[in-house]
Amino acid sequence: MKQNKGTIFTIATVTLAAAISFLNHYNWVNIPDYIAIATRWLAIIGLILYGLKKKTLTAWILISMVIGIELGHDYPDIAVQLQVLSKIFLKMIKTVVAPLLFGTLVYGIAGHSDIKQVGRMGWKSLVYFEIVTTMALFVGLAAINITKAGEGMKQPPVVEKLPEVPAQSVSDVILHAFPENIAKSVADGEVLQIVIFSIIFGVALVLVPENKRMPMVKFTESLSEVMFKFTNIIMYFAPIGVGAAIAYTVGHMGVGVLVNLFHLLITLYFALIAFILLILLPIALFVGVPIKKFMKAVAEPISIAFATTSSEAALPRAMEAMESIGVPRKIVAFVIPTGYSFNLDGTTLYLSLAAIFVSQAAGMNLSFWHQVLIVFTLMLTSKGVAGIPRASLVILLGTAASFNMPVWPILIIVGIDELMDMARTAVNVLGNCLATVVIAKWEGEFDPNAGNTEIEKI
């Protein structure tokens, strides 16, 4: 009975706050600000009571996002100061990434001594990644050509200086994938370079005698286990870090930023939703992914990615989540990190959309094949940017330099890039989680009877 009362209180307070905000926004009823603020905080108390009853990390992360939005809206000066908490969370998560990737990849290869399977997973993953990211490119291309969000835009009288980014050649992109100093790659957070080093290290370990191999195999197995536990400890701080990230975003940009550049923003969000419903969902149904179980598992890593705008922040939890629904660790350890460089569905879609937006704003009448050339160039140059918040802006600047596009439309995008980055990063994580299940099914190693116990219980 107490639980029912708590649920009723939560629903009632949230409904009341939503109704008052709606009526106030459209000036249908003149409600004093202090009453509107009080009802919103009452609704938050209701959500906190729901969180205490639910006792899952996902619930607390989502509740903290709501609290962050309200803090940023009501007390922006305080909210902006909370950025330090989100930075602490991001820094701690980034310390996990390199040792976790090294441990899981090396153990996945050397622990099973099956180089053939690694090669098989490699070509299957790359084929899947290229097919899906190509579809994402064309969804973005179709969306911006339908809405024509960039047409009719005027150049601002004062153009702020953006950093000069030289055009990248194909050889530059290829060279960037290979490490010259593994310590430097770890320090710079170069996920693709860490993956390549770990794969070669794992293959080399298979080739040495067993008495030399086994100590290192046991070490990497232990390292993987320790880093997963390390992640669990850090995740206790996730609601605070995620809430602070959202509070900072709303505090320094304002909720009103949602109204600015609405045409471009809504184009991206609808394109990403269309991509999920028309591409990812059919793939999941065709392969036989247990949708309900899958969505429950990915809810937490997606919410972390959405709030922090960094796929890297969600990586450890995404790996754990996929293991919990029946994907073997060796497949998770190979596919997710590789996907972070080659399967950036959300980023690829956004870049194709944004590049054509820039050309439309500049009044450049590009042919269909010229547009295709631009977006395929973007697909190549975007590899390995998943771990860096808003790195896609750098890619966009480089593409503008390559195709003689003006820079000023990119300035317009900068204003709302953080809001767009949230959505595309969440889709990156969703796409990579789905890819692990697809490859596991393709390899015949998916375990549909894996335990349903929640990995997120506090």
C-alpha positions in Angstrom: 0.0 0.0 0.0 2.9 2.4 0.9 4.5 1.7 -2.6 1.2 2.5 -4.3 0.9 5.7 -2.4 4.4 6.7 -3.4 3.7 5.9 -7.1 0.4 7.9 -7.0 2.3 10.9 -5.3 5.0 10.8 -8.0 2.5 10.6 -10.9 0.3 13.4 -9.4 3.2 15.8 -8.7 4.8 15.3 -12.1 1.4 15.7 -13.9 0.7 18.9 -11.9 4.2 20.4 -12.6 3.8 19.6 -16.4 0.3 21.1 -16.5 1.4 24.3 -14.8 4.5 24.7 -17.0 2.4 24.1 -20.1 -0.3 26.6 -19.1 2.3 29.2 -18.1 4.4 28.8 -21.3 1.4 29.6 -23.6 0.1 32.3 -21.2 -3.3 30.7 -20.9 -3.1 31.1 -17.1 -1.0 33.7 -15.2 0.7 31.6 -12.6 3.4 33.3 -10.4 6.9 32.0 -11.0 7.4 30.9 -7.4 4.4 28.6 -7.6 5.7 27.1 -10.9 9.1 26.5 -9.4 7.6 25.0 -6.2 5.5 22.5 -8.2 8.5 21.5 -10.3 10.6 20.8 -7.2 7.7 18.9 -5.7 7.6 16.7 -8.8 11.4 16.1 -8.3 10.7 15.0 -4.7 8.2 12.6 -6.2 10.8 11.3 -8.6 13.3 10.9 -5.8 10.8 8.8 -3.8 10.3 6.7 -7.0 14.1 6.3 -7.2 14.3 5.1 -3.6 11.7 2.5 -4.4 13.2 1.4 -7.7 16.8 1.2 -6.4 18.4 1.0 -9.9 21.3 3.0 -11.2 19.5 3.7 -14.5 16.5 5.2 -12.6 18.8 7.4 -10.5 20.7 8.6 -13.6 17.4 9.6 -15.3 16.2 11.3 -12.2 19.5 13.2 -11.8 19.1 14.4 -15.4 15.7 15.9 -14.5 17.2 17.5 -11.4 20.1 18.9 -13.5 17.7 20.5 -16.0 15.8 22.1 -13.2 18.9 23.4 -11.5 20.2 24.8 -14.7 16.9 26.5 -15.4 16.3 28.0 -11.9 19.8 28.6 -10.7 22.1 28.9 -13.7 24.9 30.6 -11.8 25.2 27.6 -9.4 24.6 25.0 -12.2 27.6 26.3 -14.2 29.9 25.8 -11.2 28.8 22.1 -11.1 30.8 21.3 -14.3 33.7 20.2 -12.1 31.6 17.2 -10.9 30.9 16.1 -14.5 34.6 16.5 -15.4 35.6 14.3 -12.4 33.2 11.6 -13.6 34.5 11.8 -17.2 38.1 11.7 -16.0 37.5 8.6 -13.8 35.7 6.8 -16.6 38.6 7.6 -19.0 41.1 6.0 -16.6 39.2 2.7 -17.1 39.1 2.6 -20.9 42.7 1.8 -21.9 43.4 -1.0 -19.3 39.9 -2.5 -19.9 40.3 -2.6 -23.7 43.8 -4.1 -23.4 42.8 -6.7 -20.8 39.6 -7.8 -22.5 41.0 -7.8 -26.1 44.3 -9.6 -25.2 42.5 -12.2 -23.1 39.8 -12.7 -25.7 42.5 -13.5 -28.3 45.2 -15.3 -26.4 42.9 -16.9 -23.8 41.2 -18.9 -26.5 44.2 -19.2 -28.9 41.8 -18.9 -31.8 43.3 -16.4 -34.3 40.9 -17.7 -37.0 37.9 -16.5 -35.0 39.5 -13.1 -34.4 40.0 -12.8 -38.2 36.4 -14.0 -38.8 35.0 -11.5 -36.3 37.1 -8.8 -37.9 35.8 -9.1 -41.4 32.2 -9.7 -40.3 32.3 -6.6 -38.0 33.8 -4.4 -40.8 31.2 -5.6 -43.3 28.4 -4.9 -40.9 29.8 -1.5 -39.8 30.3 -0.3 -43.4 26.8 -1.3 -44.5 25.1 0.4 -41.5 27.1 3.6 -41.5 26.5 3.9 -45.3 22.8 3.7 -44.6 23.2 6.3 -41.9 25.0 8.6 -44.4 22.1 8.4 -46.8 19.4 8.9 -44.1 21.2 12.1 -43.1 21.5 13.2 -46.7 17.8 12.5 -47.4 16.7 14.4 -44.2 18.6 17.6 -45.0 17.6 17.6 -48.6 13.9 17.2 -47.6 13.9 20.0 -44.9 16.5 22.2 -46.6 17.2 23.7 -43.1 20.2 25.7 -44.4 18.5 27.6 -47.2 17.9 31.3 -46.7 20.3 31.7 -43.9 22.2 35.0 -43.8 25.9 35.4 -42.9 26.3 37.1 -39.5 28.0 40.6 -39.7 30.7 39.6 -37.2 32.2 36.2 -37.7 34.0 34.7 -34.7 37.3 33.0 -35.5 37.3 29.2 -35.4 40.5 27.2 -35.2 42.1 26.5 -38.6 41.9 22.8 -39.4 44.0 21.6 -42.3 42.4 19.2 -44.8 43.1 15.6 -44.1 44.4 13.3 -46.8 43.6 9.5 -46.9 47.2 8.7 -45.9 46.8 11.0 -42.8 43.7 9.1 -41.7 45.3 5.7 -42.2 48.5 6.8 -40.4 46.5 8.1 -37.4 45.1 4.6 -36.8 48.5 3.2 -35.9 50.3 3.9 -32.6 53.9 5.1 -32.5 54.0 5.2 -28.7 51.4 3.2 -26.8 51.8 5.4 -23.7 51.0 8.4 -25.8 48.0 6.7 -27.3 46.7 5.9 -23.8 47.3 9.4 -22.6 45.5 10.9 -25.6 42.6 8.5 -25.4 43.2 7.2 -28.9 40.8 4.2 -28.8 41.6 2.8 -32.3 45.4 2.9 -31.7 44.9 1.1 -28.3 42.7 -1.5 -30.1 45.3 -2.2 -32.8 48.1 -2.5 -30.3 46.0 -4.9 -28.2 45.1 -7.1 -31.1 48.7 -7.4 -32.3 49.8 -8.0 -28.7 47.2 -10.8 -28.3 48.2 -12.5 -31.6 51.9 -12.3 -30.6 51.0 -13.9 -27.2 49.3 -16.8 -29.0 52.6 -17.5 -30.8 54.8 -17.8 -27.7 55.2 -21.1 -25.8 52.5 -21.9 -23.3 54.7 -21.6 -20.2 55.5 -18.0 -21.3 51.9 -17.3 -22.5 49.8 -18.4 -19.5 51.1 -15.9 -16.9 50.2 -13.0 -19.2 46.8 -14.5 -20.1 46.0 -14.9 -16.4 47.2 -11.3 -15.8 44.9 -9.9 -18.6 42.0 -12.0 -17.3 42.5 -10.6 -13.8 43.0 -7.1 -15.2 39.7 -7.3 -17.0 37.8 -8.4 -13.9 39.4 -5.7 -11.8 38.6 -3.0 -14.3 34.9 -4.1 -14.4 34.8 -3.8 -10.6 36.6 -0.5 -10.8 33.9 0.7 -13.2 31.2 -0.5 -10.8 32.7 1.7 -8.1 32.9 4.7 -10.4 29.3 4.2 -11.4 28.1 5.1 -7.9 29.1 8.6 -8.8 27.3 8.5 -12.2 24.0 10.2 -11.1 26.0 13.1 -9.7 28.3 13.4 -12.7 25.5 13.1 -15.2 23.2 15.5 -13.4 26.0 18.0 -13.1 26.7 17.7 -16.9 23.1 18.4 -17.8 22.9 21.3 -15.2 26.0 22.9 -16.8 24.6 22.5 -20.3 21.2 24.1 -19.4 22.9 26.7 -17.1 25.3 28.1 -19.6 23.1 27.7 -22.7 19.6 28.1 -21.3 16.5 26.0 -22.1 15.6 28.7 -24.6 18.4 27.4 -26.8 16.0 24.6 -27.8 14.0 27.3 -29.7 17.1 28.7 -31.5 17.9 26.9 -34.8 14.9 24.7 -34.2 14.8 23.7 -37.9 18.2 22.1 -37.9 17.9 20.6 -34.5 14.5 18.9 -35.3 15.9 17.7 -38.6 18.7 15.8 -36.8 16.5 14.4 -34.1 13.9 13.2 -36.6 16.6 11.7 -38.9 18.1 9.8 -35.9 14.7 8.5 -34.9 14.0 7.5 -38.5 17.4 5.7 -38.6 16.6 3.8 -35.4 13.1 2.8 -36.6 13.9 2.1 -40.3 17.4 0.6 -40.0 18.4 -0.5 -36.5 15.0 -1.9 -35.5 14.6 -4.1 -38.6 18.1 -5.4 -38.2 17.4 -6.3 -34.6 14.1 -8.0 -35.6 15.7 -9.9 -38.5 18.6 -11.1 -36.4 16.3 -12.1 -33.5 17.5 -9.7 -30.8 15.4 -10.0 -27.6 14.2 -6.4 -27.9 12.8 -5.9 -24.4 15.8 -7.4 -22.7 18.2 -5.5 -25.0 16.5 -2.1 -24.4 16.6 -2.7 -20.6 20.3 -3.4 -20.8 21.3 -0.4 -23.0 19.1 2.2 -21.1 21.9 3.1 -18.7 24.9 3.4 -21.1 22.7 5.4 -23.5 21.6 7.8 -20.8 25.3 8.3 -19.8 26.3 8.9 -23.4 23.4 11.4 -23.9 24.3 13.4 -20.8 28.1 13.5 -21.1 28.2 13.7 -25.0 31.0 11.1 -24.9 30.7 7.5 -26.1 33.8 6.7 -24.2 32.1 7.5 -20.9 29.5 4.8 -21.6 32.0 2.1 -22.9 32.7 0.1 -19.7 29.0 -0.1 -18.8 28.0 -0.9 -22.4 30.4 -3.8 -22.3 29.0 -5.1 -19.1 25.4 -4.7 -20.3 26.0 -6.7 -23.4 27.7 -9.5 -21.4 24.7 -9.6 -19.1 22.3 -10.4 -22.0 24.3 -13.3 -23.4 27.1 -11.9 -25.7 30.4 -13.6 -24.9 33.1 -11.4 -23.4 35.5 -12.1 -26.3 33.0 -10.8 -28.8 32.0 -7.8 -26.6 35.7 -6.9 -26.1 36.4 -7.0 -29.9 33.2 -5.5 -31.4 32.4 -2.5 -29.1 35.9 -0.9 -29.1 36.3 -1.5 -32.9 32.8 -0.1 -33.4 33.9 3.1 -31.6 36.1 3.8 -34.6 34.2 2.2 -37.5 30.5 2.2 -36.4 29.7 5.8 -35.5 26.1 5.7 -36.8 24.9 8.9 -35.1 28.0 10.9 -35.9 28.1 9.7 -39.5 24.5 10.7 -40.0 25.0 14.0 -38.3 28.1 14.8 -40.4 26.4 14.2 -43.7 23.5 16.3 -42.6 25.7 19.1 -41.2 28.0 19.3 -44.3 25.1 19.7 -46.7 23.5 22.3 -44.2 26.8 24.3 -44.6 26.6 24.2 -48.4 22.9 25.2 -48.3 23.6 28.1 -46.0 26.4 29.2 -48.3 24.2 29.1 -51.3 26.3 26.3 -53.0 24.1 24.3 -55.4 25.7 20.9 -55.1 24.8 18.0 -57.4 23.7 14.7 -55.8 27.1 13.0 -56.7 29.0 16.0 -55.3 27.0 15.5 -52.0 27.8 11.8 -52.1 31.5 12.5 -52.5 31.4 14.8 -49.5 29.6 12.4 -47.2 31.9 9.4 -48.1 34.9 11.6 -47.4 33.3 12.3 -44.0 32.8 8.6 -43.3 36.6 8.1 -43.8 37.7 11.1 -41.8 35.3 10.5 -38.9 37.0 7.2 -37.7 38.2 7.2 -34.1 36.4 10.4 -32.8 33.9 8.6 -30.5 35.7 9.2 -27.3 36.1 13.0 -27.7 33.1 15.3 -27.0 32.2 17.5 -30.0 35.2 16.2 -32.0 32.8 16.1 -35.0 33.2 19.9 -35.3 36.9 19.5 -36.0 36.0 16.9 -38.7 33.4 19.3 -40.2 36.0 22.1 -40.3 38.5 19.8 -42.0 35.9 18.9 -44.6 35.0 22.5 -45.2 38.7 23.2 -45.9 38.8 20.2 -48.3 35.8 21.3 -50.4 36.3 25.0 -50.2 33.2 25.7 -48.1 32.9 28.8 -46.0 33.3 28.5 -42.2 30.6 30.9 -41.0 27.7 28.4 -41.2 29.7 26.1 -38.9 29.6 28.9 -36.3 25.8 28.8 -36.4 26.0 25.0 -35.7 28.4 25.6 -32.8 25.6 27.3 -30.8 23.5 24.1 -30.6 26.2 21.5 -31.2 26.1 20.3 -27.6 22.3 19.5 -27.9 22.9 17.7 -31.2 26.0 15.9 -29.8 23.8 14.4 -27.0 21.5 12.6 -29.5 24.1 11.4 -32.0 26.4 10.1 -29.2 23.4 8.1 -27.7 22.8 6.6 -31.2 26.5 5.7 -31.5 26.3 3.7 -28.3 23.0 2.1 -29.3 24.4 1.1 -32.7 27.5 -0.5 -31.2 25.6 -2.4 -28.6 23.3 -3.8 -31.3 26.4 -4.7 -33.4 27.8 -7.0 -30.6 24.5 -9.0 -30.6 24.5 -9.2 -34.4 28.1 -10.5 -34.5 27.4 -12.9 -31.6 24.4 -14.3 -33.5 26.4 -14.5 -36.7 29.1 -16.5 -34.9 26.4 -18.7 -33.3 27.6 -17.8 -29.8 24.7 -15.7 -28.4 23.3 -17.1 -25.2 19.5 -16.3 -25.0 19.3 -17.9 -21.6 21.8 -15.5 -20.0 20.8 -14.3 -16.5 18.2 -11.5 -16.4 19.5 -10.1 -13.1 20.0 -6.4 -13.3 23.7 -5.4 -13.4 22.7 -1.9 -12.1 21.4 -2.7 -8.6 22.8 -0.3 -6.1 
